[in-house]
Amino acid sequence: MEWVRKILLGLVIFVLGVGVGVRWLFTPEAVAAEFGISLDGIKALNQVRGDIGGIFLGMAAVVALGMLRREPRFLEAAAIGLGGVIFGRLTGVLMDGLDPSVIVAVVAEAAMVATLLWGARSMKAP
């Protein structure tokens, strides 16, 4: 069971860190275009590099630290962060309407939250 946890949490680290964080940090224009977001100028680029790239890289680091230290609370903290992202998306759906791409994002993020919480719980088990 230990190896399953390591593989699944490693996938979460990869998705958060590389799939989201690194992409927003180093190629914000390309990623923004995928989402139909227009970035106008240095201020906008800096904002998404920090707010999206930096936060997701930070969450990936928190998960990695939790795995290295075998500290479930780090995984729980990352789950809370991703839960906040889901909350923001659902608020957007209520306020702006539903785009089908949001469903895919929420399902992926909810799966990562479930994986993080399962990982934390399984670390606590004797």
N, C-alpha and C positions, 0 to 999 in steps of 0.2 A: 504494500500500500504506500510505503514511503516513496518509491520510485514514481508512482502515479502522481502523487502530490507534487513532486519535484518537476515532472514534465509539464503538468497543467499550470503550475505557478510560473515555470519558465516561459510558457506560451503567453501568459498574462504579461510578464515583464517585457517580452519581445513586442507584443502588440502595443502596450502603453508606451514603451521606450522608443522603439524603432518605427512601428506602424503609425504612431501618432506624433510623439514628441520630436524625434529627429526630423521627420518629414516637415513639420511646421517650423522647426528651428532653422533648417537649411534650405528648404524649397517652399517658402510660404506662398509665393505667387501661384505655383503649380497646384498646390493643395487647395488653395482658395478657389481657383478656377473649377476644380472638381465639385466644389460645393456651391458654385454660383455666387461666390463672395468676391466683391471688388475691393482690392487694396490700393489705396491712393496715397502714395508718398511714404516717406521714412517713418513718420509717426504711426501709420497703420501697420507697416511691416514690423516695427519694433513691438507694437502692442500684441500682435498675434504670435510673434516669436516668444515673447515672455509669457503671456497669459495662457496660450495653448501649448506651445512647444515646451516651455519651462515647467509648467504644472504637470504635464503628462510624463516628462522625464523624471520629475521629482517623485511622482507616484510610483514609477517603475523602480526607482532607487529605494523607496520605502519598502516595497515588496521584496526586493533583493536583500535588503538589510534584515527584514523579518525572517527570510529563509536562512540567511547566514547565522543569525543569532538564535534561531528557533524561538522567536518571540511572536506569538500570535497577535498581539496588540498592533504590531506594524501592519499586518495583513488587514486587520479590522479597520485601521485608519485609512488605508488605501480604498477599502470597500466603501467607507463613508464618503471619500472624495468622489468616487465614481457614482455613488448614489446621488450626490449633489449634481453631477452632470445629467443624470437621468431626470432628476427633479426639474432642472433647467429646460431640458428638452420637452418634458410634459407640460410645463408652464407655457412654452412656446406653442405647443399644439393647441392648448386652450385659448391662447390669445391671438394666434395667427392662422390656425388651421393646420391640417395634416398633410405633409408631403410624404409619399411612400418611403423615401430614403430614411426618414426618421424612424420608421418601424425597424428597419434593419439595424440602425445604430443602437436603439434602445434594447433590442434583443441581444446584440453582441455585448453591450455594457452590462446588462442584467446577468448574462452568463458569466462575465468576469467577476461581478459582485458575488454571485453564488459560489464560484470557484474560490475566491478569496476567503469567504466565510467558511466554506468547507475546509479549506486548507488550515485556517486558524483553529477550527474545532478539532480537526484531526491531530494538530500539534499538541493540543491540550490533553487529548486522550492518553491514558497510560499505556 
